[in-house]
Amino acid sequence: MTLRRAWLWIAGAVLADVILRLRFLNVPLNVDEAGYSAVTRTWVRGFALYGDVAWVDRPQGLMGLYRMALWFGDEWAIRMLALIAGVGLVLALAVIAWTIGGSRAAVIAAWLMAVIGPAPHIEGFTANGELLGGAVAAVAIAIAFRWSEWPRLWLLLIAGVVAGFAPLVKQSAFDGVLVVGVMVLVVAYRERDWLAGLGRLVVLGIGIAIPWILAIIAAAFSSPGVSGWWYAIYGYRAQTESLFSGDVGFRANLFVNSIPWMVVDAGVLILLGIIGLLALRRERLLFVPLVWLGACSLGFLIGGLYHPHYWVQLLPPFVLFASIGGIWLWENTTPRVGLVVIVIAAAIPFVAALPVYFASSPEVASARSTNDPRVISAITVGNQVAGTTGYDDRIQVLWANAAIYWYADRIPATRYLWYRNIERIPGGRQGVVDAFVGDTPPKVAVGYQPVDALDIDGQIQSVLDQRYTATEVDGQPVWQLNP
């Protein structure tokens, strides 16, 4: 395949990815996207990130990307963020696969990533941390592969900066750091020049350190300080729900429940990837791709809660191995057999997603993808709350639907917007109680879980009965503070 023809095919894959993702531009944000957007908006209003209001268990990089997106618009801008990340993944996979398997492998990788990447049932179209952080890490790896073919220290420095930024977008996106570091060692081994390799590792380390130094400086000059920032992005999850902590049975159940759609979206891809793994083993090119797969798998496992979008982090190495497997079938059977298997790997998730792509409305598309009724409900309830409160009034959701704060455009009465935060963080539940029994209780409270789920001693229910008037909006109880 000629260079020009290969890049035309890759450009076609980019266009396909853009078209598929544009379908979701007007689909309502899911709870996490809306919650991150709400935190970002309170941050823009002057509240310190990781402080008493704008608190989130995600790094500054993710919130910074959301802030940049919200400069340009609202919901559609967040989805454009996902679109840009998707395009970055397609191009990064093309560069990586080209370096390992040639131009045909690059084309296969680009098209597989383009078609499977937006898969709605694993929330591939949303601006989740796995997509955004994974895209940044993949770009860093692509730069490192380019550096291995065209060794320039400045290129390695850039790879380090990009790889270092990825875990500041999503904590589990450390695969870029590991893979780029391994790449440097592999090149040193190939050249039998360990002194040069040591110097390159120093350059790489400087690059990786740059975004982290900036993040630490930013945290140091904020009101929560470095310790508050560190607890939010690492300490909280390490103590609550991760590979090493939390309810094992609960996490196992979440993991099992996430598997069916992964099998639909990536089952044939994985089988094709196994062929690619065996092919790379024969060519002795397995080590670096295997490190990437291992790093992404570890990041997946450490996450702990195993939501469907966790699988997005594993798609890039799956696609890389599958592209090599496709080339092996192409060259060792017949081109037709290879093409058929590749098409099947892309067609199954695409066909499974057709009910979402052809949904009659954005709301139906949301319901068929996220299967979370809170997403649509939050729009109606949030608008109602906005109509009955002032811009500076504070509201509280009992116990959690972070999207309400986004659609109502009101300040949270307490710092935690997600149920697990309130339930697991020491003082989280008591903070909500204090807000209601204090002198300035929330202007509005909205119920999305039973009040007694976390109101152990009934203090909040007592305040709701005495000081609030209850109504119902879209099936959800809404309490308005009496004058």
C-alpha positions as CSV (number, residue, x, y, z in Angstrom):
1,M,0.0,0.0,0.0
2,T,1.4,3.4,-1.0
3,L,2.0,6.1,1.6
4,R,-0.6,8.4,0.1
5,R,-3.2,5.7,-0.2
6,A,-2.6,4.6,3.4
7,W,-3.1,8.1,4.7
8,L,-6.2,8.5,2.7
9,W,-7.7,5.4,4.3
10,I,-6.6,6.7,7.7
11,A,-8.3,10.1,6.9
12,G,-11.4,8.2,6.1
13,A,-11.3,6.5,9.5
14,V,-11.0,9.9,11.2
15,L,-14.0,11.1,9.2
16,A,-16.0,8.0,10.2
17,D,-15.1,8.5,13.9
18,V,-16.2,12.2,13.7
19,I,-19.5,11.3,12.1
20,L,-20.3,8.7,14.7
21,R,-19.4,11.0,17.6
22,L,-21.4,13.9,16.1
23,R,-24.5,11.8,16.6
24,F,-24.1,12.3,20.3
25,L,-23.5,16.0,20.3
26,N,-27.1,16.7,21.5
27,V,-27.5,13.6,23.6
28,P,-27.8,14.7,27.3
29,L,-24.7,14.5,29.4
30,N,-24.5,11.5,31.7
31,V,-24.4,12.0,35.5
32,D,-20.6,12.0,35.6
33,E,-20.2,14.5,32.7
34,A,-22.8,16.8,34.1
35,G,-21.3,16.5,37.6
36,Y,-17.8,17.4,36.3
37,S,-19.3,20.3,34.5
38,A,-21.1,21.5,37.6
39,V,-17.9,21.3,39.6
40,T,-16.1,23.2,36.8
41,R,-18.7,25.9,36.8
42,T,-18.4,26.5,40.6
43,W,-14.6,26.6,40.1
44,V,-15.1,29.2,37.5
45,R,-17.3,31.2,39.9
46,G,-14.4,31.5,42.2
47,F,-14.7,28.5,44.5
48,A,-11.4,26.7,45.1
49,L,-11.1,23.3,43.3
50,Y,-11.1,20.5,45.9
51,G,-12.4,23.0,48.5
52,D,-15.7,23.2,50.4
53,V,-17.8,23.4,47.2
54,A,-16.0,22.5,44.0
55,W,-14.9,19.0,45.2
56,V,-14.3,16.1,42.9
57,D,-12.2,13.0,43.0
58,R,-10.5,13.7,39.7
59,P,-7.3,15.5,38.9
60,Q,-6.9,19.1,37.7
61,G,-6.1,17.9,34.1
62,L,-9.6,16.6,33.6
63,M,-11.2,19.6,35.2
64,G,-9.0,21.9,33.2
65,L,-10.1,20.2,30.0
66,Y,-13.7,20.6,31.0
67,R,-13.1,24.2,31.8
68,M,-11.6,24.8,28.4
69,A,-14.5,23.1,26.8
70,L,-17.0,25.2,28.7
71,W,-15.4,28.4,27.5
72,F,-16.8,27.5,24.1
73,G,-20.3,26.3,25.0
74,D,-22.2,23.9,27.3
75,E,-23.2,20.3,26.7
76,W,-22.2,20.1,23.1
77,A,-18.7,21.5,23.9
78,I,-18.2,18.6,26.4
79,R,-19.1,16.1,23.7
80,M,-16.7,17.9,21.3
81,L,-14.0,17.2,23.9
82,A,-14.8,13.5,23.5
83,L,-14.7,13.9,19.7
84,I,-11.3,15.4,19.8
85,A,-10.0,12.7,22.1
86,G,-11.5,10.1,19.7
87,V,-9.7,11.5,16.7
88,G,-6.5,11.6,18.7
89,L,-6.9,7.9,19.5
90,V,-7.5,7.0,15.9
91,L,-4.4,8.8,14.7
92,A,-2.2,7.6,17.6
93,L,-3.2,4.0,17.0
94,A,-2.4,4.5,13.3
95,V,1.1,5.7,14.1
96,I,1.8,2.9,16.6
97,A,0.5,0.2,14.4
98,W,2.4,1.5,11.4
99,T,5.6,1.4,13.3
100,I,5.1,-2.2,14.4
101,G,3.2,-3.7,11.4
102,G,3.3,-1.4,8.5
103,S,0.8,0.7,6.6
104,R,-1.9,-1.9,6.3
105,A,-1.8,-2.5,10.1
106,A,-2.1,1.3,10.5
107,V,-5.3,1.4,8.4
108,I,-6.9,-1.5,10.2
109,A,-6.1,0.0,13.6
110,A,-7.5,3.4,12.6
111,W,-10.8,1.9,11.3
112,L,-11.3,-0.4,14.2
113,M,-10.7,2.4,16.7
114,A,-13.0,4.7,14.7
115,V,-15.9,2.3,14.6
116,I,-15.6,0.7,18.0
117,G,-14.3,3.7,20.0
118,P,-17.7,5.6,20.2
119,A,-19.5,2.4,21.3
120,P,-22.5,3.7,23.2
121,H,-23.1,0.8,25.5
122,I,-19.6,1.2,27.1
123,E,-20.1,5.0,27.0
124,G,-17.3,5.4,24.5
125,F,-19.0,8.6,23.2
126,T,-18.9,10.4,26.5
127,A,-16.1,12.6,27.8
128,N,-15.1,10.2,30.5
129,G,-11.7,10.1,32.1
130,E,-10.8,6.8,30.5
131,L,-11.3,8.2,27.0
132,L,-9.6,11.5,27.6
133,G,-6.7,10.1,29.7
134,G,-6.3,7.1,27.4
135,A,-6.1,9.4,24.4
136,V,-3.4,11.5,26.0
137,A,-1.4,8.4,27.0
138,A,-1.8,6.9,23.5
139,V,-0.6,10.1,21.9
140,A,2.5,10.0,24.2
141,I,3.1,6.4,23.1
142,A,2.7,7.3,19.4
143,I,5.3,10.1,19.9
144,A,7.6,7.6,21.6
145,F,7.3,5.1,18.7
146,R,8.0,8.0,16.3
147,W,11.1,8.9,18.4
148,S,12.3,5.3,18.2
149,E,12.4,5.6,14.4
150,W,13.7,9.2,14.4
151,P,15.6,9.8,17.6
152,R,15.5,13.4,18.7
153,L,15.8,14.3,22.3
154,W,13.2,17.1,22.0
155,L,10.7,14.6,20.7
156,L,11.4,12.3,23.7
157,L,10.9,15.3,26.0
158,I,7.5,16.0,24.4
159,A,6.5,12.4,24.8
160,G,7.4,12.7,28.5
161,V,5.4,15.8,29.0
162,V,2.3,14.3,27.3
163,A,2.7,11.0,29.2
164,G,3.1,12.8,32.5
165,F,-0.1,14.8,31.8
166,A,-2.2,11.6,31.2
167,P,-2.5,10.6,34.9
168,L,-3.5,14.1,35.7
169,V,-6.5,13.6,33.4
170,K,-7.4,10.2,34.8
171,Q,-5.4,8.6,37.6
172,S,-5.4,5.2,35.9
173,A,-3.8,6.5,32.7
174,F,-0.3,5.8,33.8
175,D,0.3,3.5,30.8
176,G,1.9,6.2,28.8
177,V,4.6,6.7,31.4
178,L,5.4,3.0,31.7
179,V,5.4,2.3,27.9
180,V,7.5,5.4,27.0
181,G,10.0,4.4,29.7
182,V,10.1,0.9,28.4
183,M,10.6,2.2,24.9
184,V,13.7,4.1,26.0
185,L,15.1,0.9,27.6
186,V,14.3,-1.2,24.6
187,V,16.1,1.2,22.2
188,A,19.1,1.3,24.6
189,Y,19.2,-2.5,24.6
190,R,18.9,-2.6,20.8
191,E,21.8,-0.2,20.5
192,R,23.8,-1.7,23.3
193,D,24.4,1.9,24.6
194,W,23.2,2.0,28.2
195,L,24.9,5.4,28.9
196,A,22.9,7.0,26.1
197,G,19.8,5.2,27.5
198,L,20.4,6.7,30.9
199,G,20.7,10.2,29.5
200,R,17.4,9.7,27.6
201,L,15.7,8.5,30.7
202,V,16.8,11.7,32.4
203,V,15.3,13.7,29.6
204,L,12.1,11.6,29.7
205,G,11.9,12.0,33.5
206,I,12.2,15.8,33.2
207,G,9.3,15.8,30.7
208,I,7.1,13.6,32.9
209,A,7.9,15.8,35.9
210,I,6.9,19.1,34.2
211,P,3.1,18.7,34.4
212,W,3.3,17.2,37.9
213,I,5.3,20.1,39.2
214,L,2.8,22.5,37.7
215,A,-0.1,20.5,39.3
216,I,1.6,20.6,42.7
217,I,2.3,24.3,42.5
218,A,-1.3,24.9,41.6
219,A,-2.5,22.8,44.5
220,A,-0.1,24.5,46.9
221,F,-1.6,27.9,46.1
222,S,-5.2,26.8,46.5
223,S,-7.1,26.7,49.8
224,P,-7.1,22.9,50.3
225,G,-3.4,22.8,49.7
226,V,-1.3,19.8,48.4
227,S,-2.7,17.4,51.0
228,G,-6.3,18.2,50.1
229,W,-5.6,17.8,46.4
230,W,-3.7,14.5,47.0
231,Y,-6.5,13.1,49.1
232,A,-9.1,14.0,46.4
233,I,-7.3,12.3,43.5
234,Y,-5.6,9.4,45.3
235,G,-6.3,9.1,49.0
236,Y,-10.1,8.9,48.7
237,R,-10.3,6.0,46.3
238,A,-7.4,4.1,48.0
239,Q,-9.4,4.1,51.2
240,T,-12.8,3.4,49.7
241,E,-13.3,1.5,46.4
242,S,-10.2,0.2,44.5
243,L,-8.5,-3.1,43.7
244,F,-7.2,-3.1,47.3
245,S,-10.1,-1.8,49.3
246,G,-13.9,-1.8,49.6
247,D,-16.6,-4.5,49.4
248,V,-15.2,-7.4,47.3
249,G,-18.6,-8.8,46.6
250,F,-20.0,-5.5,45.4
251,R,-17.0,-4.8,43.1
252,A,-17.2,-8.4,41.7
253,N,-20.8,-7.9,40.9
254,L,-20.1,-4.6,39.1
255,F,-17.3,-6.3,37.1
256,V,-19.5,-9.2,36.1
257,N,-22.3,-6.8,35.0
258,S,-20.0,-4.9,32.8
259,I,-18.8,-7.9,30.8
260,P,-21.8,-8.6,28.5
261,W,-21.5,-5.3,26.5
262,M,-17.7,-5.6,26.5
263,V,-18.1,-9.0,24.8
264,V,-20.4,-7.5,22.2
265,D,-18.2,-4.5,21.5
266,A,-14.8,-6.1,21.8
267,G,-15.3,-9.9,21.8
268,V,-14.1,-10.6,18.2
269,L,-11.5,-7.8,18.6
270,I,-10.0,-9.7,21.5
271,L,-10.0,-13.0,19.5
272,L,-8.3,-11.2,16.6
273,G,-5.9,-9.7,19.2
274,I,-4.8,-13.1,20.4
275,I,-3.8,-13.9,16.9
276,G,-1.8,-10.6,16.8
277,L,-0.2,-11.4,20.1
278,L,1.0,-14.8,18.7
279,A,2.3,-13.1,15.6
280,L,4.2,-10.4,17.5
281,R,5.7,-13.2,19.6
282,R,7.1,-14.9,16.5
283,E,8.5,-11.5,15.3
284,R,10.0,-10.8,18.8
285,L,8.1,-7.5,18.8
286,L,5.8,-8.4,21.7
287,F,7.4,-6.8,24.7
288,V,6.4,-3.1,24.3
289,P,2.8,-3.8,23.2
290,L,2.4,-6.3,26.0
291,V,3.6,-3.7,28.6
292,W,0.9,-1.4,27.2
293,L,-1.8,-4.0,27.6
294,G,-0.6,-4.9,31.1
295,A,-0.5,-1.3,32.2
296,C,-4.0,-0.6,30.9
297,S,-5.2,-3.8,32.5
298,L,-3.7,-2.7,35.8
299,G,-5.3,0.7,35.5
300,F,-8.6,-0.9,34.8
301,L,-8.4,-3.2,37.8
302,I,-7.3,-0.5,40.2
303,G,-10.4,1.6,39.4
304,G,-12.5,-0.7,41.6
305,L,-16.0,0.2,40.6
306,Y,-15.9,-1.4,37.1
307,H,-18.5,0.7,35.3
308,P,-18.9,-0.1,31.6
309,H,-16.8,2.9,30.5
310,Y,-13.8,1.4,32.3
311,W,-13.4,-0.9,29.2
312,V,-12.7,2.2,27.1
313,Q,-9.2,2.3,28.6
314,L,-8.5,-1.2,27.3
315,L,-9.7,-0.6,23.7
316,P,-6.4,1.0,22.4
317,P,-4.1,-2.0,23.1
318,F,-6.9,-4.4,22.1
319,V,-7.1,-2.6,18.7
320,L,-3.3,-2.6,18.3
321,F,-3.1,-6.4,18.8
322,A,-6.2,-6.9,16.6
323,S,-4.6,-4.9,13.8
324,I,-1.5,-7.1,13.8
325,G,-3.8,-10.1,14.0
326,G,-5.6,-8.9,10.9
327,I,-2.4,-8.4,9.0
328,W,-1.3,-11.9,9.9
329,L,-4.5,-13.4,8.6
330,W,-4.2,-11.2,5.5
331,E,-0.7,-12.5,4.7
332,N,-1.0,-16.1,5.9
333,T,-4.4,-17.1,4.7
334,T,-6.0,-15.0,2.0
335,P,-6.7,-11.3,1.9
336,R,-10.4,-12.1,1.8
337,V,-10.3,-14.1,5.0
338,G,-8.4,-11.4,6.8
339,L,-10.8,-8.7,5.5
340,V,-13.9,-10.7,6.6
341,V,-12.6,-11.2,10.1
342,I,-11.6,-7.5,10.4
343,V,-15.0,-6.4,9.1
344,I,-16.8,-8.7,11.6
345,A,-14.8,-7.3,14.5
346,A,-16.0,-3.8,13.6
347,A,-19.5,-4.7,12.4
348,I,-20.8,-6.5,15.5
349,P,-20.4,-3.5,17.9
350,F,-21.6,-1.2,15.1
351,V,-24.8,-3.2,14.4
352,A,-25.4,-3.6,18.2
353,A,-25.3,0.2,18.5
354,L,-27.7,0.9,15.6
355,P,-30.7,1.3,17.9
356,V,-28.8,4.1,19.7
357,Y,-27.5,5.7,16.5
358,F,-31.0,5.7,15.0
359,A,-32.9,6.6,18.1
360,S,-35.9,8.9,17.5
361,S,-34.7,11.6,19.9
362,P,-31.6,12.5,22.0
363,E,-33.5,11.4,25.1
364,V,-34.2,7.9,23.7
365,A,-30.5,7.7,22.6
366,S,-29.5,8.4,26.2
367,A,-31.9,5.9,27.6
368,R,-30.7,3.2,25.2
369,S,-27.0,3.8,26.0
370,T,-26.6,4.8,29.6
371,N,-29.7,3.0,31.0
372,D,-29.8,5.6,33.7
373,P,-33.1,7.4,34.1
374,R,-31.5,10.1,36.3
375,V,-29.9,11.6,33.2
376,I,-33.2,12.7,31.6
377,S,-35.0,13.4,34.9
378,A,-32.2,15.8,35.9
379,I,-33.1,18.1,33.0
380,T,-36.7,18.6,34.1
381,V,-36.0,18.7,37.8
382,G,-33.0,21.0,37.4
383,N,-34.9,23.4,35.3
384,Q,-37.7,23.5,37.8
385,V,-35.3,24.1,40.7
386,A,-33.7,26.9,38.6
387,G,-37.1,28.5,38.3
388,T,-37.8,28.6,42.0
389,T,-34.4,29.7,43.3
390,G,-32.0,32.6,42.9
391,Y,-28.6,32.3,41.3
392,D,-26.7,32.4,44.6
393,D,-29.1,30.0,46.4
394,R,-27.8,26.7,47.5
395,I,-29.4,23.4,46.9
396,Q,-28.9,19.8,48.0
397,V,-29.6,16.5,46.3
398,L,-30.5,13.6,48.7
399,W,-28.5,11.8,48.3
400,A,-26.9,12.2,44.9
401,N,-27.5,13.1,41.3
402,A,-24.7,15.3,40.3
403,A,-26.5,16.3,37.1
404,I,-29.0,18.3,39.0
405,Y,-26.4,20.9,40.0
406,W,-25.5,21.4,36.4
407,Y,-29.0,21.8,35.0
408,A,-30.2,23.9,37.9
409,D,-27.0,26.0,37.7
410,R,-27.0,26.4,41.5
411,I,-24.3,26.1,44.2
412,P,-24.2,22.8,46.1
413,A,-25.0,23.2,49.8
414,T,-22.3,20.6,50.6
415,R,-19.0,19.6,49.0
416,Y,-19.8,16.0,47.8
417,L,-21.9,15.5,44.7
418,W,-21.7,11.7,44.4
419,Y,-23.3,9.1,46.6
420,R,-20.2,7.1,47.4
421,N,-18.4,10.4,48.4
422,I,-21.1,11.2,51.0
423,E,-21.4,7.6,52.2
424,R,-17.7,6.7,52.4
425,I,-15.7,9.9,53.1
426,P,-15.4,10.6,56.9
427,G,-17.7,13.5,57.7
428,G,-19.5,13.4,54.4
429,R,-22.9,12.4,55.7
430,Q,-22.5,14.6,58.8
431,G,-21.8,17.6,56.5
432,V,-25.2,17.1,54.8
433,V,-26.9,16.9,58.2
434,D,-25.1,20.0,59.4
435,A,-26.3,21.9,56.3
436,F,-29.9,21.1,57.1
437,V,-29.9,21.7,60.8
438,G,-27.9,24.9,60.5
439,D,-29.1,28.5,60.3
440,T,-29.1,28.6,56.5
441,P,-30.4,25.3,55.2
442,P,-30.5,24.6,51.5
443,K,-33.2,26.6,49.6
444,V,-34.3,23.4,47.8
445,A,-33.7,19.7,48.4
446,V,-34.3,17.0,45.8
447,G,-34.7,13.3,46.6
448,Y,-33.1,10.7,44.3
449,Q,-32.6,8.1,47.0
450,P,-34.7,7.5,50.1
451,V,-33.9,10.1,52.8
452,D,-33.3,7.4,55.4
453,A,-30.7,5.7,53.2
454,L,-28.0,7.8,54.9
455,D,-30.1,9.9,57.4
456,I,-29.4,7.4,60.1
457,D,-30.9,9.3,63.1
458,G,-33.7,11.0,61.1
459,Q,-32.4,14.6,61.6
460,I,-32.7,15.6,58.0
461,Q,-36.2,14.1,57.7
462,S,-37.2,16.0,60.8
463,V,-36.0,19.3,59.2
464,L,-37.7,18.5,55.9
465,D,-41.0,17.9,57.8
466,Q,-40.8,21.1,59.8
467,R,-39.3,23.7,57.5
468,Y,-40.0,22.5,53.9
469,T,-43.0,22.1,51.6
470,A,-42.9,19.0,49.6
471,T,-43.9,18.7,45.9
472,E,-43.1,16.3,43.1
473,V,-41.4,17.0,39.8
474,D,-41.0,14.2,37.2
475,G,-41.6,11.6,39.9
476,Q,-38.9,13.0,42.2
477,P,-39.7,14.6,45.6
478,V,-38.7,18.2,45.8
479,W,-38.7,20.2,49.1
480,Q,-38.9,24.0,49.0
481,L,-37.7,25.9,52.1
482,N,-40.6,27.8,53.7
483,P,-40.3,31.6,53.8
